[in-house]
Amino acid sequence: MAGLLSGKNALVGGGSQGIGKACAMELARLGAQVTVMARDEKALAQVVASLDVSASQRHTFLRADFSNPIELQDKVTRHVQER
């Protein structure tokens, strides 16, 4: 199944730990280019560094606080436009 999501982008909220991190890892393993989001920039950078890049993906992260939906929407909108 590797490469199943090649050429696709994935945005994972809560991606610095737990289920979010596990989802990001699986999406990357399947070939997606992953952006993880959470508040802890250091943890996000560690997750991005650990993601599979066998399909030449370029993963990234967004530091975001989900308690501020307007700021979150702005960050996601800008990120999608830049990708």
LINSUL-V942716 format. One record per residue. N is the residue number from 1. RES is the residue in one letter. SS is DSSP state (~ for helix, > for strand, _ for the rest). OMEGA is omega as a letter, one per 40 degrees, with the letter a starting at -180 (999 if undefined). D_CENTER is the distance of its C-alpha to the mean C-alpha in whole Angstrom. Layout:
{{N,RES,SS,OMEGA,D_CENTER} {N,RES,SS,OMEGA,D_CENTER}}
//
This chain:
{{1,M,_,i,20} {2,A,_,a,18} {3,G,_,a,17} {4,L,_,a,17} {5,L,_,i,14} {6,S,_,a,15} {7,G,_,i,14} {8,K,_,i,12} {9,N,>,i,9} {10,A,>,i,6} {11,L,>,a,5} {12,V,>,i,5} {13,G,>,a,7} {14,G,_,a,9} {15,G,_,a,7} {16,S,_,a,9} {17,Q,_,i,12} {18,G,~,a,14} {19,I,~,i,13} {20,G,~,i,9} {21,K,~,i,9} {22,A,~,i,11} {23,C,~,i,9} {24,A,~,a,6} {25,M,~,i,9} {26,E,~,i,11} {27,L,~,i,9} {28,A,~,i,9} {29,R,~,i,13} {30,L,_,i,13} {31,G,_,a,13} {32,A,_,i,10} {33,Q,>,a,8} {34,V,>,i,4} {35,T,>,i,2} {36,V,>,a,2} {37,M,>,i,6} {38,A,>,a,9} {39,R,_,a,13} {40,D,_,a,13} {41,E,~,a,12} {42,K,~,i,14} {43,A,~,i,12} {44,L,~,i,9} {45,A,~,i,10} {46,Q,~,i,12} {47,V,~,a,9} {48,V,~,a,7} {49,A,~,a,11} {50,S,~,a,12} {51,L,_,i,9} {52,D,_,i,12} {53,V,_,a,13} {54,S,_,i,16} {55,A,_,i,15} {56,S,_,i,15} {57,Q,_,i,11} {58,R,_,a,10} {59,H,_,a,7} {60,T,>,i,6} {61,F,>,i,6} {62,L,>,i,8} {63,R,>,a,10} {64,A,_,i,12} {65,D,_,a,15} {66,F,_,i,15} {67,S,_,i,18} {68,N,_,a,19} {69,P,~,a,18} {70,I,~,i,19} {71,E,~,i,17} {72,L,~,i,14} {73,Q,~,i,15} {74,D,~,a,16} {75,K,~,a,13} {76,V,~,i,11} {77,T,~,i,14} {78,R,~,a,15} {79,H,~,a,11} {80,V,~,i,12} {81,Q,~,a,15} {82,E,~,a,14} {83,R,_,999,12}}
//
